Structure formats: C-alpha cells, structure tokens
Amino acid sequence: MRNLWLFISKYNAFFLLIIFFTISLILLIKNNSFQRASVWNSSNQVVAQSYEKVNEISSYLSLGKTNDSLAAENARLRNQLATSFTSDSIKQGTVRDTTLKQQYTYTVATVINNSVHQKNNYLTINRGSKHGISKGMGVTSAKGIVGIVLNVNENFSTIRSLLHSETKVSANVNGSIGSIVWGEGNYDPRFAYLKDIQSHLNIKKGNRVVTSEFSMFPQGTAIGYVAETRTSKGDNSLDIKIKLDTDFATLDYVYVINNILSAQQLSLEAQNKIE
Amino acid sequence: MVRVVITNSIRFVLLMATQVFLLKNIGYYNLSIPYLYILFILTLPFGIPNYLLFLLAFFTGLTIDFYYDSLGLNAAACTVLAFVRILFINLTVQRDGFDNEPEPRLGIMGFQWFIFYAFILTFSHHFILFTFESFSFSELGYTFIRILMSTLFTVSLMLITEFAFFQKKLR
C-alpha cells in the first residue's frame, strides 16, 4: 500500500493529467452536441463498416448464384426484345392487332469447354436437346456472335466457334453484305476477315459489322468493327480485318438462339433443290 | 507569497479579458486563431505544486470555455498543457540552479529557452484543442495546418506581450 502511494505521488503529474483530462472530456462530450454526436457516429461508423466488409466477403461466396440468375434474367429479357419478333402482317393486308410474333428464343448456357488457339476451335456448352437445342442454331454472347451449334446430345452441345475455318457468317457493313471468315492465314482469336465486299465501297475503319438477314442470327447482331481495310490481290474486293466484339478467350455465358421459323424456311428451300 | 498570488490574479484577469473581448474576434479565415490566455499557465511560478497547477489550468480552460461555449474543450487542452509544462520544466530546468527564480519568463530564462518553451507548450495545447474541436480524422490535413498556423500566431503574440511588459527584468 505504501509503495502504491509512493508510486502515485512520484508520478502525480500523470495521474492528475488523467483525472483532469477525463473530467474535461466528460464535460466536452456531455455538453457539446457535435462532439456527442461524433462519438456515437464514429462508433456507428465502425459497426457499419465492419458489416459492410463482411457483406462484401459473403457476397463473393454467392457470386456464382447471382451470375446464374442474372444470365437467366438476360435470356428472359432477350426473349422479349424487338429483334426476337418478326413481322407477321401481310403487306397488302389489313392491319392486325397482333403484328409481332416471336421468331427467336434465347436459351442461356454456360461454356464448359473452350478453345481459341487451335486452327479449328470448338466450344462445349451445358445445354442439349433436352433444353431444346438443335443442330445449326446460332450462338451469341452478351457482346457478339460466338458460333453455330454443331452436335447435340441430351445434355450437352458442341459449338463450332466463329474461330473455325469452316464457319462462315453473312455480315453486313454499311449496307453491303459480305461473309466473315477466320482461319485463312489468320489465327488471331481477336480478329476475323470480311470477304466479298466490293472494293469501290467506302468502308472506313471503325464501321460496325453486324449480321445480315441471311444468317441464322437475328439481323443486326453485333460481330465487331472494322480494324483495317485493304484491297485483296487478284480480284476487286476488299480484305477487311474485323476486331471481334466477343472475347472468345473469356467466354462464360452464351445464348443459344432458336429461330422458330427456320424449319419452315429450310423445308421450303429444300423443295427448290428437288425440282 | 501574497504578492505572487496578487500579481498572478491580475495577470489572469487581464489575459482573460484580452482573450475573451479582443482576441475572440481576431482570426485569419478560421485558419489561424490566437489563444493568448495560456500565457497565464505558462508563466505560473516554477515552485507551484502539481495539483495546484492542474487545478488552475483546468479552471482557466473552463473559464474560457464558458465564454466560447465549448464546455470542456479548452479545459482538456489546458490540462494537457499543464502536463507538458511539468515534463518540459523537469527536463530542461535544474532544480538547484533555478529554485530562486520565481517564474518562467522571457526576461529571466532567456530568449532561446523561452521561445522553445512557448512553442512546445502552445503546440501541445493547440494540438489537443483543434483535434478535439474537429473530432474526426476526416480533415486531418486541414486540422494540422490550423494547429501550426495558430501556434505561430499565439507564440508571436506571447513574445510581443513578454517583450512589452517584462523587458526591464532582463538580466
């Protein structure tokens, strides 16, 4: 006890500081609304921030689920897009109430296997005939076209990527139609070539390239933009280098497009061949 | 002894009046605000017991707080100031050599010592005062600039006061 008193009296300045400083602080916080509010606010801030951090981490855990639901929602919304519908009215006929009829439906799918560095690239998706996928359907990503369904089994489909020497997609740039090719001396997954555009046409760098009405994609689906143009050797058409919108290396979610009217179109066209 | 009490009381009243009625209205864009009244705590005699020093500092601060409507703020700053004063004097003043010297003044202690003393103590006071006034870490840079500018202002006012009133005691 004596030692304690000695200790306190030796360092009395410090203890006096603590006593008077505490009194001052109590006075300060009790009597000044700003400081009082600050004390409570800062403690609330600490609490809120810790909650926010925990929330951030836990939201990471459910990121996959969130992605799935968002992609499903996108597919549902795309089903309602104007480009999914086709005009059904007869030109000289009377105006009807139901002018639009669904032509395209979208099915969301996850890419489970992907390649970009081969000469002929394929993708595999986790949707198959069970989900209404059939051969020849177009596949797009959120940014642009991806490829064409090649083979289907019950639960999976393989897609012939646009990065394949046999994939040819009819494309439209500034109103003129050409075809997109990849793999003829060009193996960069970021670029493709647009062929059969007449050289007198004024195609400039940066022009948008979209699908034409002759492809299995809805007309106007994004493909990319013109990166470079030059006259090809031998004929009077342009070799147009196209920067693709779709980043094939990081494909995750794709949409399979079902053209409801394509069966009718194909059967009609098949009749021509028989004749 | 009585003389010391009387002179200090007069000094207290004068400094308080100057602070509350004159210096309260002076300031440079809320950036540099003088608090000359702490000169009273600075110039209390060397021999003052610690508890009395703390009590006087506390009530000086509290008096200012009544006028500034900031109850406890200046009291807290002055308490810290008293503590720093004890530390500083313990470190720099030899008890035996200066016990006969009554007060830490410019004229008695010399210019170099006094300006160092005034600067350290004023800075500690202003540091507590302005940080507790802003009471958040969000404007740290602004608060620090305020502390520095105000310290410079207060110290220069202290030097002027000391030179004006206590020149004749210079050894």
Interface residues (C-beta under 8 A of the other chain):
Chain A: N12 A13 F14 L16 L17 I19 F20 F21 I23 S24 L25 I26 L27 L28 I29 K30 N31 N32 F34 Q35 S38 V39 S42
Chain B: N50 Y51 F54 L55 A57 F58 G61 L62 D65 S70 L71 G72 L73 A75 A76 T79 V80 A82 F83 I86 L87 F132 F135 S136
